[in-house]
Amino acid sequence: MYTNQATRGLTSDRFHPPIFDNITIHDPIDKTWYAQTATGQIPTGRLEACSVGVKGDQGTYEVFLYGGHNILERNISVSLLDQFDQSDALDEVYVLSLPAFAWFKADYPARQSRTGHTCNLVGKGNRQMLSIGGKNPTDILVNATNTDPFLQGLGVFDLTAMRWSDRYNADAESYETPAVVKAWYAVNGRSTRNWDSPAVQRLFLQDTSGRGEADTPPPSPER
């Protein structure tokens, strides 16, 4: 699965970060590309973010996106420092749930943006995302030495609770689809109501036995 990719203009020196309102999917079995429009709290275009994907507890699949920067039209012939504004640096976590193709933003107070990092699922329950390394983009540009709020450059995000944690828990409970995502399915049903094509709909709603649309019920919101 891909988002729209970063592109460089054919007749200019401007660089456009990938955007997230259209999701591109590749089926490795039949070697076919598909596209589907996303809805919800769609992230702004950004570069050098990280992401992880995890299977939900009731037939969904969630992709989490963290950080990056969004110099929306970088002119590669001009100094990056001359173009950069603090608002371009991002401390945000978003989740894309499939087959809803809906984006949701984690609600937490921003501490410090991060770019050039990597993210990995950790713990036996796949409930935690570990952010490794990276820097505040502003610090990189001005060669600053501000204290990193992540001890040793490691940040732990609880994917189910959609909030940062102050420690890693090797015995954390198994990942469950976040409550805000479950609430969406409870109201809207099994999937998006606006498929871009019947082929994409079949790709996500047909069960592996070939009997037709999967009968997995939508996740129930937490009470």
Disulfide bonds with the S-S distance in Angstrom:
Cys50-Cys119 1.81
